[in-house]
């Protein structure tokens, strides 16, 4: 059965569609002047100038693979969707006005006006000096360093979103693409490359498992290395910095337990944590390395020293069995490893999407155990409009156990220990 051909639009329909697109562009130009609070200056732009801007307008930004880099249709679509999400979400403050412009309108309508009217005044479209005098403070600030800073942030964000999908890295480079003439058809192009992530196989439980080298990619892979003294090792025995690897098992556990971020964001937090590591000796040749998100310690990378390599074998949230915080929490509350799993306190979403961080009784307990940072992160990242899951009372009901055998002075709902630390009473 032959495929049905798509019905082609007529010349009249195409002409009508183009006219609608042109009118929409004119409205966007007018809106730009409204955002910078210079609507009266829009009246000084003639129909001829608007047509000129329409013809040479900046096209929509695009994601394009570098030469020799093949992206699947699925991955290309994923990155394009991410690009447009962040272009619409990223806002720039407009100097001298109490408004913002999103990155998409900035890179299209805004740069069109700047490039073809303001940057190099067109002698064919003369303006009064007052026009440029009013526009200059805004354009000099809005289209100066802000453009370079925004592009840099967008490249990083896109690299974070895409990185971690498989064993490759996908660094992003920016350039101005297109152009059928001097300035026709120009668009912001985010060029994606693919750099293989080195990996090794290690023996674990009688089987061989892959472990990926920790690092990042610019043009080539750049390994992240740790000096021996950071791991409390003798530099005479380990004169060279140690390469770091992470098992596929650890990546899965990281994704399961820090269940609010994309794989690329998880990896970038890992790079940041390892670049300035806080290391706790765990067992013989084993370490707990703090895992931080936006400066908040929410867990640990558990790593072993194996033949001059540091192998990250799993990830633990601060509340999970094996961390110093979990030991203190269990000592304070009487909870066991099984209790923590039952109460679902081993996932970051349990703290962010619930009312745990809002309950003063639980807050005192968690802070005394050293889990304050995860509550602070939850408070910082909780989405206010979303109704929180009522978990606090469920946990408090579960904690109807004997308090530790310490001396207390009762103070309302709370108790003060003789050492001055607060503890929850009357649970």
N, C-alpha and C positions, 0 to 999 in steps of 0.2 A: 504494500500500500504506500503510495507516494505521499511525502510530507506536504502538508498544506502550506502554500507560500504566504508569507506575511504580506498583509495588505499595505501597499506603499501609500504614503500621504501624497496628496496632490500638491502641485506648485502653490496653489492658493492657500492650502492648509499650512504649508511650510512658511509661507510669507506671513500668515496670521500668527503662527507660533513665534516667529522671530520678532514680530511687532510687540507681542505680549512680553517676551523676554527683555526687549529694549525698555519698555515701560517699567518693568520691575527693576531694571538696573537704574533707571532715572530716580525711582523712589528710594533706592538704596543710597544714591548720591545725596539726595535731599536729607535722608536720615542721618548720614554722616555729619553733615553740617549742623543738624539738630543736636547730635551727641556732643559735639565740641562747642555747643551753644553759640553758633554763628549762623543761624538760619537766614539772617538778612543778607549774608554774602552769597548764599545759593542763588538769590535773585539776580546776581551779577554774571551768572554763567548762562550764556546764550544757548539756544537750541542747537546751533552749529557746533558749539563746544561740547555739548552733551553727546552729539552724534560722533564727534571725534573720540571722546572718551569711550563710548560704546564700542567703537571699532577696534581700539587699541587696548581694551580693558585687560586687566590681569585675570587669567583663567583660574579655575579651581585648582588648589594644590593636589598633587598626585604622589602616589607611592610607585616607584619604579625599581626594578632589579638592576644591579650593576651588570656590566657586560660580563658574560660568563657565569652569572649567578642565576640559577633557575629556581623559581618559586612556584609551588603548586597553586592551583586556582583557589583552593581552600585557604592556604596561608596568605596569599595576596589579598583575598577578600577580608580576612581577619585583620590584617594590618591596616587596610584602607578604612575599615570601620573604626578601628582604634584611632587613626589619624583624625577622622572627622569628629569623633566624640571629643577628643582633646582640643581640637580647633574651636569647637563651639563652647567647650567648658572653660578654656583658658581665657581669662579676662585681663585687659590692660587698662590701667587708670589713665584718663585723659587729663593732661596738665591744664590747670585753670578751670576745669569743669567738674561738676559733681556727677560724672557719668563714667561708664566703662564701655569698651568695645571688645568684642570677642576676636580671637585670633583669625577666624575665617574671614570676617569682614575686613579685618586689618590687612590681611594678605591679598585681598581682592579689591574691594571698593576703595579702601583707604590708600593702598599703594598706587592704585590707578590715578587717583586725584593728586597724590603727592608727586608721582613720576612725571605726569604729563601736564600739570598746571603749576605746581608749586616749586619743584626741584629746579627746573630750568624754564623760567617763564617763556611761553611761546609768543614770539613777536606777532604772529597772526591773530592772537587773542589778547590784546592789550588790556591790562587792568589798572585801576587807579592805585596809587602808592598805598592808600589806606587798606586796600584788600590784602596786600602782602604784609603790611605792618601788623594787621590783626592776626593773620595766620601764622606768621613766623615764630612766635613763642611756642605755639602748640606743635607745629610740625618739627621744629628743631629738637624738641624733647621727645615727642611721640615716635618720630621716625629716625631717631639717632641711635643711641646705644640700646634702646628698648628692642629694636628689631633684632640685633645680634643676640641679645640675651634671650629673647623669645625663641629664636631658631635653635639655640643651644639647648634650651629646656625641652623643646619638642623632640629633638633628636634623641636626647637621653630617655625621655618617656617612651618613645616608640621602640628604642632598643630594649628597654625594660620589659615592655609588653610582649615582644616577640621572643626575647631570649628565654631559653628554658623549655621551649616547645619540644625540642628533641636534643640530640647531643651537640648540635651546632650553635654557634653564636651568630647573631645577625646585626652587626654594627650599621649605623645609619649615617649617611653623608648628605649634606644639603648642597643644592645648586639651583640656579635659575634655568628652567628647561623651556623647550618649545622655541617659538619665534620664527615666523615666516618672512619677517622683514627686520627692520631695526628694532622694533619693540612689539610686533604683532604676536599674539598667541603665547605670551610669556606666562609661566606659572611657577610656583614654588614646588620644586621636585625634591622629594626625600628618597635618596637612592640607597637601596638595601643590598648589602653584601652578605656572603655566607663564609664563616670561618669555622673550620672543624675544631671541636673540643677534644684534646688528647685524653685518652683513658687507658687504664690498665685493668687486668683481671686479678682479683685476689681470692684466696681460698677462705671460705667461711662455711662452717657446718657441713663439711664434706663436699661442697660444691664451689664452683668458680663464679664469682659475681663481678660485674663491671663497677669500677670506681672512676669517676670523672675528675680530671684535674681542675682545681679551683683557679679561676682567673677571669679575664675579660678580653674583649677583642676590640681593636681599633682598626688597623689594617691587617695585623697578624695577632695571633693569640699571645697574651701577656700573662704569664703565670704569677700567682700570688704566693709569696714565700714568707716563712716565719724564721726569725733568728733563734738560735739554740737557747740563748739566755731567757727569752720570753717563755720557753717551755721548761725553765729551770734545769737545763742540761749544760754539761761542761762544753765550753766552746772548743777546748782542745780535742775532744772526742767528735764533735760535730762542727767543724770549722766553716762549712758552707750552709747557707740558709736551706731550710727544709721545704720541699714541695708539699702542697696540701691536696688531698683527694677526698671526694665525697662519694660514698656508696649510693647506688640507685635506691637501696632500701631507705637510707637516710633522707633522700629527696622525697620519697613517698611519705615518710612520716612527717617531714616538714610541711608538706602540702596538706596532710590530714589534720594536723594539729594547729597550724597557723592558717586556718581555713577561710581567710578573708581576702587574701591577696592572690594575684596572678603568679604563675611560675617565675616569670622574669623579675617581678618585684621581690619575691622571696629570695632569689639569687642575689639581687643587688643589696638587700639587707645583709645577706651572708658576707658579701665582699666587704661591706662597710664594717661589719663586726670583726672580721679577720684582719682588716687593714690596721685597726687599733685594738688589738685583742686584750680582753681581761680573762686571764687563764687561772683556773683552780686545779691543782693536782688532785686527781681522783683516786686512782689506784696505781699500781706499779705500771709506769709507762702509759697511763691513761689520763685524760684531761677533760675538764668541763670548760668550754669556752663560751662566754656570754654571747647570746644572740639578741641583738638590739633592733628595734624598729623605731625610727624617728627619735632615737636617744633613750627609749624605754627598754629596760631589760625584761624580756618576756619568756626567755628560756635559755637552753644550753645546747650547743653542739657537742656531742660526746665523741671524743677522738682518741685513737690509739697510735702509739709510735711503733711502726713496723718497718724495719730495715731502712732507716733514715728517711722514711716518709711518714707524714701525719695523715692518717686515714679517719675521716669522719664517718662513724658507723651508724649513728642515729641522732634524733633530735628529741629533746624533752622540754615540755612546757614547765615553767617554774613550779607548778603544783604537782608534777608527776614524780613517781617513785625514783629515788636516786639523787635528787637535787637537795642541797642544803635547806632550801625553803620548804620542801615537802616534809623533811624530817621534823622541822620546827612546827609546821602546821599540824602534823599528826600528833606531836607531843602536846600541843596546846589543846587540840580538839578531841583527840582520841580516835580520829579517823584512820582508816587503813587504806592500803593501796586499792582494795576492792571498793571501798566506800567512795573514794575520789572518782573512780571510773563510773560507778553507779550514778553519782551526782553530776556526771559529765563535766567535771572540772579539768578535763585534759584537752579542751579545745578553746581557742581564743574567742570564737564566736559566742561561747557560753557567757563570757564576761561582757563583751561589747553589746550584745543584743538583749541583755537581760537587765534586771534592776539590782544585781549583786553589788555593783560599785556605788549604788545610792543608799544602801542599807548601812547605818552607822555601826550596828553590832558586828556585822560581817567585816566591815572595813577595819575595825580595830583588830580583829583576829588576823586577817590577812596581812595587815601592815606589820603586826608584831612578828609574824612568821617570815617577813622579808618580801612578801608578794605585793607590796604597795605599788611598784611600777606598773604591774599589769592592770591594776585598778585605775591608775592614773591614765594609762593608755586608753582603757575602755571609756573613761569619762571624756577624754579628749576626742575620741573617734566615734562615740555613740551618736547616731542620727536622731536628733531631737524629735522630728515629726513622727517617726516610726514608733508604734506602740511596743514597749519593751515586754519581754517574756517575764512573768512574775516568778522568779526563781528563788529570791531571797528567803521568803517565808518557808518554802519547801526545804531549803537547806537547814534553816533554824529549827524546824520541826524534827528534822532528822538528827540534829545534834543534841537531843535530850539525853545527855550522858553526864556522868560525874565530872566535875571540874577537877583540875590537877590539885594535888595535895600541897597547896601553898597557903600562906596566911594572906587574908584579904581584909580590906576595910571597905565596906559597902558604901557606894555613892550613887544612889538612884538605881538605874538599870545597869550601871557599870560597877566594876570593882577595881580598886587600886591595890596592886601588890605592894609589899613592903619595899620592893626595889624601885617603886615609883611608876612602874609600867601598868597601863590599863588592861583590863581583861573584861570580857562580857559576862555579866551575871544574869540570873533569872532567864535563861534561855527557854 
